[in-house]
Amino acid sequence: MSSDAIRAFLADFVSAWEREDVQALAACYAPECTIESPMFHTVRGRAAVERSYAELFRAFTDQTIRVEETVIGGEDPARAVVIWTATATHAGEVYGIPGSGKRIDATIAFVLSFRDGLILHERRIYDFTFMLVQLGVLKTKGA
């Protein structure tokens, strides 16, 4: 997968995410894919990926994505790291926390491996604790 093809793929991926298009997002993954995520733990297979996105968008809606940086490796299989900031509204229950209507921000790093033009492996890295602080579940001391 060329660098240009990966960039085009990622632009479509971000667009599908902002549209909360679960089916379009699931179609970005290989049938035997794996996602490692602090929120969803390990997700295996396209059907499970589709369910995890449906759960995500029930909990967090009105998402906007600002891509901060993209690094594309030249190895085979193709790999990329995308860092983006997502802003969303906490609309539905997550971890027993009912929707609060609060807007939250999260900077997320996605480490992606591709095969045949699809995501084979994805590792998401973000500050889950800060998300809980923004939701009001955890408190911090002022400086």
C-alpha positions in Angstrom: 0.0 0.0 0.0 1.6 3.3 -1.0 1.8 6.3 1.2 -0.7 8.1 -1.0 -3.1 5.1 -0.8 -2.8 5.1 3.0 -3.5 8.8 3.3 -6.6 8.4 1.1 -7.7 5.4 3.1 -7.3 7.4 6.4 -9.2 10.4 5.0 -12.1 8.1 4.2 -11.8 6.4 7.6 -12.0 9.7 9.5 -14.9 10.8 7.4 -16.8 7.6 8.2 -16.0 8.1 11.9 -17.3 11.6 11.9 -20.5 10.4 10.1 -20.7 7.6 12.7 -21.1 5.2 9.8 -20.6 1.8 11.6 -20.8 -0.2 8.4 -18.3 1.9 6.5 -15.9 1.7 9.4 -16.2 -2.1 9.7 -15.6 -2.4 6.0 -12.1 -0.8 6.6 -11.0 -3.9 8.5 -9.8 -7.3 7.3 -12.2 -10.1 8.3 -9.6 -11.5 10.8 -8.6 -8.1 12.2 -7.7 -7.3 15.8 -8.2 -4.0 17.7 -6.5 -3.4 21.0 -8.2 -0.6 22.9 -8.3 0.7 26.5 -12.1 1.0 26.3 -13.0 -2.1 24.4 -10.0 -4.3 25.3 -9.2 -6.7 22.5 -11.7 -7.0 19.6 -11.3 -9.7 17.0 -13.0 -10.0 13.7 -15.0 -7.5 11.5 -18.4 -8.4 13.2 -17.0 -7.6 16.6 -15.5 -4.4 15.3 -18.8 -3.3 13.9 -20.5 -4.0 17.3 -17.7 -2.0 19.2 -18.3 1.0 16.9 -22.1 0.8 17.5 -21.4 0.8 21.2 -19.0 3.7 20.9 -21.4 5.9 19.0 -24.2 5.1 21.4 -22.0 6.4 24.2 -20.3 9.3 22.4 -22.0 11.3 19.6 -21.3 14.4 17.5 -17.7 13.4 17.0 -15.3 15.7 15.3 -11.8 14.6 14.4 -8.7 16.8 14.0 -5.8 14.8 12.6 -2.6 16.1 14.3 0.0 13.9 12.7 0.4 10.9 10.4 3.5 8.8 10.1 3.6 6.2 7.4 6.3 3.5 7.4 7.8 1.9 4.3 7.7 -1.6 5.5 5.8 -4.6 4.3 3.1 -5.0 5.6 2.2 -1.3 5.4 2.0 0.5 8.7 0.9 3.9 9.9 0.6 5.9 13.1 -2.2 8.5 13.2 -2.6 10.9 16.1 -5.8 12.7 16.3 -7.9 14.7 18.7 -11.5 13.6 18.9 -14.2 15.8 20.5 -17.6 14.1 21.3 -20.7 14.4 23.4 -21.2 11.8 26.2 -24.7 10.8 25.2 -25.2 7.3 26.4 -24.1 4.9 29.1 -20.5 3.8 29.3 -19.1 1.7 32.1 -22.3 2.3 34.1 -22.1 6.0 33.7 -25.3 7.4 32.2 -25.0 10.0 29.4 -24.1 13.4 30.8 -24.3 15.7 27.8 -20.7 16.7 28.5 -18.3 17.4 25.7 -15.0 15.6 26.0 -11.7 15.7 24.2 -9.3 12.9 23.7 -6.0 12.7 21.9 -5.6 9.2 20.5 -2.8 7.4 18.7 -3.7 4.7 16.3 -1.0 2.3 15.3 -2.2 0.5 12.2 -1.0 -2.4 10.2 -2.6 -3.1 6.8 -3.1 -6.1 4.5 -4.7 -6.0 1.1 -5.8 -2.4 1.6 -7.5 -3.1 4.9 -6.6 -2.7 8.6 -5.3 -6.0 9.9 -4.2 -4.8 13.4 -5.0 -1.6 15.3 -3.7 -0.5 18.6 -5.3 2.6 20.2 -3.4 4.5 22.8 -5.1 7.3 24.8 -5.4 8.6 28.4 -8.4 6.8 29.6 -8.1 8.3 33.1 -8.4 11.8 31.6 -11.6 10.8 29.9 -13.0 9.7 33.3 -11.9 13.0 34.8 -13.8 14.9 32.0 -16.9 12.8 32.6 -16.7 13.7 36.3 -16.1 10.1 37.5 -12.6 10.9 38.9 -11.6 14.1 40.6 -8.1 15.7 40.5 -6.5 18.2 42.8 -5.8 21.7 41.5 -2.2 22.7 41.0 
